Amino acid sequence: MRYCARCLYPENAKPTIIFDEECICSGCRYHESRSKKLDINWDERTQMFREILEEAKRLAKKRGNSHDCIVPVSGGKDSHYQVWLLKEKFGMNPLLVTFNHAYNTPAGNRNLYNLVEKSGCDFVRYTAGLDSVRRISRHMLQTVGDLTWHYHAGIRTYPFQVAVERNIPLIVWGEHGFAELTGIVSLEDFVEFTRWTRKEHDMRGYEPQDLIGKGGITEQDIAPYIYPSDEDIARVEVRGIYLSNFLPWNATAQAEVMMREWNFAPITYERERTFNLHGKIEDHANDVHDYLKYLKFGYGRATDDASMEIRHGRMTREQGMAMVKRYDAREPSTLTTYCDFLGVTKQEFYDWVEPMRDEKLWRKGPDGVWTPQDAVFLHEISEAEEQARVAPSTERTFSEANRRMYFNPDNPPEKSGEEALDKPSVTFRVI
């Protein structure tokens, strides 16, 4: 298996990754483009963003709306920053919209409540029923190896339902996630949200109607995932834009701002599948979701997080490989929780995943045990990797200044005094 000479991504990374002649991946090149390779005029882009917001304000006044945009929120670091930026820096009055998928952590609920309180914004939350969540999670786990399909379907659909219902034409997302990880799009493209990308990238090629009749799934179960008609979208003139196309984006720095300004709080305990203490902490099923990625493609969340740290110059390749070795192959303790909830055994779980394993990486032995044939930490650092290194930043991942942001076993973060932040929970909190 080839691995990026700069970060740690393998050539089979999803959804799409491209290696150039220097064996540097498209995700690393995208990261470069935000600060080095392209002559980006961020002042000009910020002005473009202001003009979009001013038009949204004008339309809101014309339509008699009290809200001039929608921000889909989870309570995480990014949604804190999006709302803070729009309200405090650009004078917007956003409507906060959450699709509650039911698989919440205590820390996630704590931070969502905090966001609603600190922002003072109006808030709409749709909570999916556990019966439908169970049916859809079980079916999509067996079909595509994703028990969180309803997350992506819900948060990429429900805000558009609200937009049409309330006649609000602008939805503001944070970063374009796939661009940040694997460079699936260029910063020059000014990519906006589309119904096609929702289906192909977020919903794995499935529309909710495709699920009816499968595993007992009914029309009632898929109601929150039905995208508005083209006619309704055109009538309201709904568009979805990404902040990261218009403004510099540094998730760690932004999390620190939100900790200081609006009391966003990271967790203080070591996670099972990554060293990051401030990202995706609201998603209880993320450990199992990420473990599925590892079982299919041979890499996981530690690869994602370490690669971003390497691109920012905060972590060396050697440190990143140590993180991958420590975390990526771990079976999460919450796997039992979700197997019990879905009514499957662990053996059934592994049997369902078996045909989805990438056989370029995995081999099944005569004893029936699957074994990875490669990993980034098994590769020597050659001249290509040395040449591809980025200049080290003065900020280091495991420095004292980042003690609350990343877990360092030699210098763990101090406890916060809040149980939701200080203790992991093997069970999810529906509300």
C-alpha positions as CSV (number, residue, x, y, z in Angstrom):
1,M,0.0,0.0,0.0
2,R,1.3,3.5,-0.8
3,Y,1.0,6.2,1.8
4,C,1.3,9.9,1.3
5,A,4.9,11.1,1.7
6,R,3.7,14.0,3.8
7,C,0.7,13.0,5.9
8,L,-0.4,9.4,6.7
9,Y,-3.2,8.7,4.3
10,P,-3.2,5.5,2.3
11,E,-4.0,5.5,-1.4
12,N,-7.3,3.7,-0.7
13,A,-8.6,6.6,1.5
14,K,-12.2,7.6,1.0
15,P,-14.1,9.2,-0.6
16,T,-11.4,10.0,-3.2
17,I,-7.7,10.8,-2.8
18,I,-5.0,11.4,-5.5
19,F,-1.2,11.1,-5.2
20,D,1.0,13.3,-7.4
21,E,4.4,12.5,-8.8
22,E,6.0,13.4,-5.5
23,C,3.7,10.9,-3.7
24,I,1.9,13.8,-1.9
25,C,-1.8,13.4,-1.6
26,S,-4.6,15.8,-2.8
27,G,-5.5,16.5,0.9
28,C,-2.1,17.9,1.6
29,R,-2.1,19.9,-1.7
30,Y,-5.5,21.4,-0.7
31,H,-4.1,22.4,2.7
32,E,-1.1,24.0,0.9
33,S,-3.5,25.9,-1.4
34,R,-5.2,27.6,1.6
35,S,-2.0,29.4,2.5
36,K,0.9,28.9,0.0
37,K,0.3,27.7,-3.6
38,L,-2.6,29.8,-4.6
39,D,-2.6,33.6,-4.5
40,I,-5.7,33.8,-2.3
41,N,-7.0,37.2,-1.5
42,W,-8.8,36.5,1.8
43,D,-9.9,40.1,2.1
44,E,-11.7,39.8,-1.3
45,R,-13.3,36.5,-0.3
46,T,-14.5,38.0,3.0
47,Q,-16.1,40.9,1.1
48,M,-17.8,38.3,-1.1
49,F,-19.1,36.7,2.0
50,R,-20.3,40.0,3.4
51,E,-22.3,40.6,0.2
52,I,-24.0,37.2,0.4
53,L,-25.0,38.0,4.0
54,E,-26.2,41.5,3.1
55,E,-28.4,39.9,0.4
56,A,-29.7,37.5,3.0
57,K,-30.6,40.3,5.3
58,R,-32.3,42.2,2.5
59,L,-34.4,39.1,1.6
60,A,-35.3,38.4,5.2
61,K,-36.6,42.0,5.6
62,K,-38.5,41.8,2.3
63,R,-40.1,38.4,3.3
64,G,-40.9,39.5,6.8
65,N,-38.6,36.9,8.3
66,S,-37.0,37.4,11.7
67,H,-34.1,35.0,10.7
68,D,-31.8,35.8,7.9
69,C,-30.0,32.5,7.7
70,I,-30.0,28.9,9.1
71,V,-27.0,27.3,10.8
72,P,-27.1,23.5,11.1
73,V,-25.6,22.8,14.6
74,S,-24.5,19.8,16.6
75,G,-23.0,21.7,19.6
76,G,-19.5,20.9,18.5
77,K,-16.6,23.3,18.2
78,D,-17.4,24.2,14.6
79,S,-21.0,25.0,15.1
80,H,-20.1,27.2,18.1
81,Y,-17.7,29.1,15.9
82,Q,-20.1,29.4,12.9
83,V,-22.9,30.9,15.1
84,W,-20.5,33.2,17.1
85,L,-18.9,34.5,13.8
86,L,-22.2,35.1,12.1
87,K,-23.8,36.8,15.1
88,E,-21.0,38.6,16.8
89,K,-18.8,39.5,13.7
90,F,-21.3,39.9,10.9
91,G,-24.5,41.0,12.7
92,M,-26.7,38.1,11.5
93,N,-29.7,36.6,13.3
94,P,-29.4,32.9,12.5
95,L,-31.9,30.2,13.2
96,L,-30.1,27.2,14.8
97,V,-31.3,23.9,13.5
98,T,-30.3,20.5,14.9
99,F,-31.2,17.0,13.7
100,N,-31.0,14.9,16.8
101,H,-29.9,11.5,15.7
102,A,-30.2,10.0,19.2
103,Y,-26.6,8.8,19.5
104,N,-25.4,11.7,21.7
105,T,-22.6,11.9,24.3
106,P,-23.1,13.7,27.6
107,A,-20.4,16.1,26.5
108,G,-22.3,16.8,23.3
109,N,-25.5,17.5,25.1
110,R,-23.6,19.8,27.5
111,N,-22.1,21.7,24.7
112,L,-25.3,22.0,22.7
113,Y,-27.1,23.4,25.7
114,N,-24.2,25.8,26.1
115,L,-24.4,26.9,22.5
116,V,-28.1,27.7,22.7
117,E,-27.6,29.6,26.0
118,K,-24.5,31.6,25.0
119,S,-25.8,32.5,21.5
120,G,-29.2,33.6,22.5
121,C,-30.4,32.4,19.1
122,D,-33.7,30.7,18.3
123,F,-33.3,27.0,18.1
124,V,-35.2,24.2,16.3
125,R,-34.4,20.6,17.1
126,Y,-35.9,17.5,15.5
127,T,-35.4,14.3,17.5
128,A,-35.6,11.0,15.5
129,G,-37.6,8.3,17.2
130,L,-35.6,5.3,18.5
131,D,-37.7,2.7,16.7
132,S,-36.9,4.3,13.3
133,V,-33.3,4.9,14.3
134,R,-32.9,1.3,15.1
135,R,-34.4,0.0,11.9
136,I,-32.4,2.4,9.7
137,S,-29.1,1.9,11.6
138,R,-29.4,-1.9,11.4
139,H,-30.3,-2.0,7.7
140,M,-27.6,0.5,6.6
141,L,-25.0,-1.2,8.8
142,Q,-25.7,-4.5,7.0
143,T,-26.0,-2.8,3.6
144,V,-23.1,-0.3,3.4
145,G,-21.3,-0.7,6.8
146,D,-22.6,2.5,8.3
147,L,-24.8,2.6,11.4
148,T,-24.8,6.4,11.3
149,W,-26.3,6.9,7.8
150,H,-29.3,8.6,9.4
151,Y,-26.9,11.3,10.9
152,H,-25.8,12.5,7.5
153,A,-29.2,12.1,5.9
154,G,-30.8,14.1,8.7
155,I,-28.4,17.0,9.1
156,R,-28.1,17.3,5.3
157,T,-31.8,17.3,4.8
158,Y,-33.7,18.7,7.8
159,P,-32.3,22.2,7.6
160,F,-33.6,22.4,4.0
161,Q,-37.0,21.3,5.1
162,V,-36.9,24.1,7.7
163,A,-35.6,26.6,5.1
164,V,-38.5,25.8,2.7
165,E,-41.1,25.8,5.6
166,R,-39.9,29.2,6.9
167,N,-38.9,30.8,3.6
168,I,-35.2,31.3,4.6
169,P,-32.9,31.1,1.5
170,L,-29.4,30.9,3.1
171,I,-27.9,27.9,5.0
172,V,-24.4,28.4,6.3
173,W,-22.1,25.4,6.8
174,G,-18.6,25.4,8.3
175,E,-15.8,23.6,6.5
176,H,-16.1,21.4,3.5
177,G,-15.1,18.2,5.3
178,F,-14.0,16.1,2.4
179,A,-11.9,18.9,1.0
180,E,-10.1,19.3,4.3
181,L,-9.3,15.6,4.6
182,T,-8.6,14.3,1.1
183,G,-8.8,17.3,-1.1
184,I,-11.8,16.2,-3.1
185,V,-12.5,19.7,-4.3
186,S,-10.4,22.8,-5.0
187,L,-10.6,26.0,-3.1
188,E,-10.9,27.8,-6.4
189,D,-14.2,26.0,-7.1
190,F,-16.3,27.9,-4.4
191,V,-18.2,24.6,-4.0
192,E,-21.7,25.0,-2.6
193,F,-24.0,22.4,-1.2
194,T,-26.0,20.4,-3.7
195,R,-28.6,17.7,-3.7
196,W,-26.2,15.5,-5.7
197,T,-23.3,15.7,-3.2
198,R,-25.7,15.1,-0.3
199,K,-26.8,11.8,-1.9
200,E,-23.5,10.6,-3.4
201,H,-21.1,11.6,-0.6
202,D,-23.1,12.0,2.6
203,M,-25.8,9.3,2.0
204,R,-23.6,6.7,0.1
205,G,-25.7,6.9,-3.1
206,Y,-29.0,6.2,-1.4
207,E,-32.2,8.3,-1.2
208,P,-34.5,7.6,1.7
209,Q,-37.2,6.1,-0.6
210,D,-34.7,3.4,-1.4
211,L,-35.0,2.1,2.2
212,I,-38.8,1.6,2.3
213,G,-39.7,-2.0,2.9
214,K,-36.1,-3.0,3.9
215,G,-35.7,-4.2,7.4
216,G,-39.2,-3.0,8.3
217,I,-38.5,0.6,7.3
218,T,-41.7,2.5,6.6
219,E,-42.6,5.8,4.9
220,Q,-43.0,7.3,8.4
221,D,-39.4,6.3,9.3
222,I,-37.9,8.2,6.4
223,A,-39.9,11.4,6.7
224,P,-37.1,13.6,8.1
225,Y,-34.8,12.6,5.3
226,I,-37.0,13.6,2.3
227,Y,-35.3,16.5,0.5
228,P,-37.7,19.3,-0.6
229,S,-38.8,19.2,-4.2
230,D,-36.8,21.1,-6.9
231,E,-39.8,23.5,-7.2
232,D,-39.7,24.3,-3.5
233,I,-36.0,24.9,-3.5
234,A,-36.3,27.2,-6.5
235,R,-39.2,29.1,-5.0
236,V,-37.4,29.8,-1.8
237,E,-34.1,30.2,-3.6
238,V,-32.3,28.1,-1.0
239,R,-28.5,27.8,-1.2
240,G,-26.0,26.3,1.1
241,I,-22.5,27.8,1.4
242,Y,-19.3,26.8,3.2
243,L,-17.5,29.4,5.5
244,S,-14.2,27.8,4.7
245,N,-14.4,29.0,1.1
246,F,-14.5,32.6,2.3
247,L,-12.5,32.7,5.5
248,P,-9.2,31.2,6.7
249,W,-10.0,28.0,8.6
250,N,-8.1,26.5,11.5
251,A,-10.3,24.2,13.6
252,T,-8.0,24.0,16.6
253,A,-7.5,27.8,16.8
254,Q,-11.2,28.3,16.4
255,A,-12.0,25.8,19.2
256,E,-9.7,27.8,21.5
257,V,-11.6,31.0,20.6
258,M,-14.9,29.3,21.5
259,M,-13.5,27.9,24.8
260,R,-12.5,31.5,25.7
261,E,-15.6,33.4,24.3
262,W,-18.5,31.0,24.8
263,N,-17.4,28.3,27.2
264,F,-17.2,25.4,24.7
265,A,-15.5,22.6,26.5
266,P,-13.4,19.7,25.4
267,I,-13.4,16.3,27.2
268,T,-10.6,15.5,29.7
269,Y,-10.3,11.7,29.4
270,E,-8.4,9.6,26.8
271,R,-10.6,8.5,23.9
272,E,-10.3,5.0,22.5
273,R,-9.7,5.9,18.9
274,T,-7.9,9.2,18.8
275,F,-5.8,11.6,20.8
276,N,-8.0,14.6,19.8
277,L,-10.1,16.0,22.8
278,H,-12.1,18.7,21.1
279,G,-13.4,17.3,17.8
280,K,-16.4,15.0,17.2
281,I,-16.9,14.7,21.0
282,E,-20.6,15.1,20.6
283,D,-21.0,11.9,18.5
284,H,-21.3,8.8,20.7
285,A,-21.4,6.3,17.8
286,N,-18.3,7.9,16.2
287,D,-16.0,5.2,17.7
288,V,-18.0,2.4,16.1
289,H,-18.4,4.4,12.9
290,D,-14.7,5.0,12.7
291,Y,-13.9,1.4,13.6
292,L,-15.9,0.3,10.6
293,K,-13.7,2.5,8.5
294,Y,-10.7,0.8,9.8
295,L,-12.2,-2.7,9.3
296,K,-13.0,-1.8,5.7
297,F,-10.0,0.3,4.6
298,G,-7.3,-0.2,7.2
299,Y,-7.1,3.3,8.7
300,G,-9.1,5.3,11.2
301,R,-9.7,8.5,13.1
302,A,-6.1,8.7,14.4
303,T,-4.9,8.8,10.8
304,D,-7.3,11.7,10.1
305,D,-6.3,13.7,13.2
306,A,-2.6,13.0,12.9
307,S,-2.6,13.9,9.2
308,M,-4.1,17.3,10.0
309,E,-1.6,17.9,12.7
310,I,1.2,17.1,10.4
311,R,-0.1,19.4,7.7
312,H,-0.2,22.3,10.2
313,G,3.4,21.5,11.2
314,R,2.4,20.8,14.8
315,M,3.3,17.1,14.7
316,T,6.1,15.1,13.1
317,R,5.5,12.1,10.9
318,E,7.1,9.9,13.5
319,Q,4.7,11.2,16.2
320,G,1.8,10.7,13.8
321,M,2.7,7.1,13.1
322,A,2.9,6.5,16.8
323,M,-0.7,7.8,17.2
324,V,-1.9,5.6,14.3
325,K,-0.3,2.5,15.9
326,R,-1.8,3.4,19.3
327,Y,-5.4,4.0,18.3
328,D,-6.5,2.9,14.8
329,A,-6.9,-0.8,15.4
330,R,-8.6,-0.6,18.8
331,E,-12.0,-2.2,19.1
332,P,-14.2,0.4,20.9
333,S,-15.9,-0.6,24.1
334,T,-19.1,0.9,22.8
335,L,-19.4,-1.8,20.1
336,T,-21.3,-4.0,22.6
337,T,-23.7,-1.1,23.3
338,Y,-24.6,-0.7,19.6
339,C,-24.8,-4.4,18.9
340,D,-27.2,-4.8,21.8
341,F,-29.3,-1.8,20.6
342,L,-29.5,-3.1,17.1
343,G,-30.2,-6.7,18.2
344,V,-27.1,-8.3,16.6
345,T,-24.2,-10.2,18.0
346,K,-20.6,-9.2,17.6
347,Q,-20.1,-12.1,15.3
348,E,-22.9,-10.9,13.1
349,F,-21.4,-7.4,13.1
350,Y,-18.1,-8.8,11.8
351,D,-19.8,-11.1,9.4
352,W,-21.7,-8.2,7.8
353,V,-18.5,-6.2,7.4
354,E,-16.5,-9.1,5.9
355,P,-17.5,-8.5,2.2
356,M,-16.7,-4.8,2.6
357,R,-13.1,-5.2,3.5
358,D,-10.6,-3.9,1.0
359,E,-8.7,-7.0,-0.1
360,K,-5.7,-4.8,-1.2
361,L,-5.1,-4.5,2.5
362,W,-6.8,-7.3,4.3
363,R,-6.2,-11.1,4.1
364,K,-8.3,-13.8,5.6
365,G,-6.2,-16.7,7.0
366,P,-7.1,-20.4,7.1
367,D,-8.2,-19.8,10.7
368,G,-10.8,-17.3,9.5
369,V,-9.1,-14.4,11.0
370,W,-8.6,-11.2,9.0
371,T,-5.2,-9.6,9.2
372,P,-4.0,-6.2,7.8
373,Q,-1.1,-6.6,5.4
374,D,0.2,-3.1,5.8
375,A,0.2,0.0,8.0
376,V,1.9,3.4,7.7
377,F,3.9,2.8,10.8
378,L,5.6,-0.3,9.2
379,H,7.2,1.9,6.5
380,E,10.7,3.4,6.9
381,I,11.0,7.1,6.4
382,S,12.8,7.5,3.1
383,E,14.2,10.5,1.3
384,A,10.8,11.1,-0.3
385,E,9.2,11.6,3.2
386,E,12.1,13.8,4.3
387,Q,11.7,16.0,1.3
388,A,7.9,16.3,1.8
389,R,8.1,17.5,5.4
390,V,6.4,20.8,6.2
391,A,8.2,23.4,8.2
392,P,7.6,22.8,11.9
393,S,5.3,25.3,13.6
394,T,6.2,26.9,16.9
395,E,2.9,25.4,18.2
396,R,3.2,21.7,19.0
397,T,0.4,19.2,19.4
398,F,1.5,17.9,22.8
399,S,2.8,21.2,24.2
400,E,1.6,22.5,27.6
401,A,-0.4,25.1,25.7
402,N,-2.4,22.4,24.0
403,R,-2.9,20.3,27.1
404,R,-6.7,20.6,27.0
405,M,-6.8,20.0,23.2
406,Y,-4.9,16.7,22.8
407,F,-4.4,13.8,25.1
408,N,-0.8,13.4,26.2
409,P,-0.4,10.4,28.6
410,D,2.7,12.1,30.0
411,N,0.8,15.3,30.8
412,P,-3.0,14.6,30.8
413,P,-5.5,17.5,31.0
414,E,-6.8,18.6,34.4
415,K,-10.3,17.4,35.2
416,S,-13.0,20.0,34.7
417,G,-15.3,19.0,37.6
418,E,-18.2,18.3,35.1
419,E,-19.0,14.6,34.9
420,A,-20.1,15.0,31.3
421,L,-16.6,16.1,30.3
422,D,-14.5,14.0,32.7
423,K,-16.0,10.5,32.4
424,P,-16.6,8.5,29.2
425,S,-20.1,6.9,28.9
426,V,-20.6,3.5,27.2
427,T,-24.3,4.4,26.6
428,F,-25.7,7.2,24.4
429,R,-28.1,9.9,25.6
430,V,-31.1,10.3,23.3
431,I,-31.8,13.8,24.5
